Amino acid sequence: MHRLAYWGGDAIVNRAIRNRYGRFDRHLRFDKPRRLLANRGVGLEDVPDVNAPACTLHWQPASQVSVVAFRQREWGRPPRRGNQLVGDVNSISSSMTAEQVAWNRARYGPGDA
């Protein structure tokens, strides 16, 4: 699970991984992985979630990876939630099954995530 803003970014990532993939920032803007995946022909599905509208949930069916991103700030608060900024990825997790996605859609609706 990605939680680099909470754990110190680059300092928490194993040196072998940093050597292969480069520096890891504390903040990962959701538009960056979405764009990189789209450029490779990999799409993310929006999934309704209990945390909407404050957060959005996205799912990649082939890998069963889910991504939660901060979507909006609470009224009257700065555009930051703890160490996270609006638009940041909150978490990247695996595995989210098709059954879990179907459950979320049945429970929280088929509309925008």
HELIX and SHEET records of a PDB file:
HELIX    1   1 LEU A    4  TRP A    7  1                                   4    
HELIX    2   2 GLY A    9  ILE A   12  5                                   4    
HELIX    3   3 ARG A   15  TYR A   21  1                                   7    
HELIX    4   4 ASP A   31  ASN A   39  1                                   9    
HELIX    5   5 ALA A   98  TYR A  108  1                                  11    
SHEET    1   A 4 GLU A  45  VAL A  47  0                                        
SHEET    2   A 4 CYS A  55  GLN A  60 -1                                        
SHEET    3   A 4 VAL A  65  PHE A  70 -1                                        
SHEET    4   A 4 VAL A  89  SER A  94 -1                                        
SHEET    1   B 2 ARG A  80  ARG A  81  0                                        
SHEET    2   B 2 GLN A  84  LEU A  85 -1                                        
END                                                                             
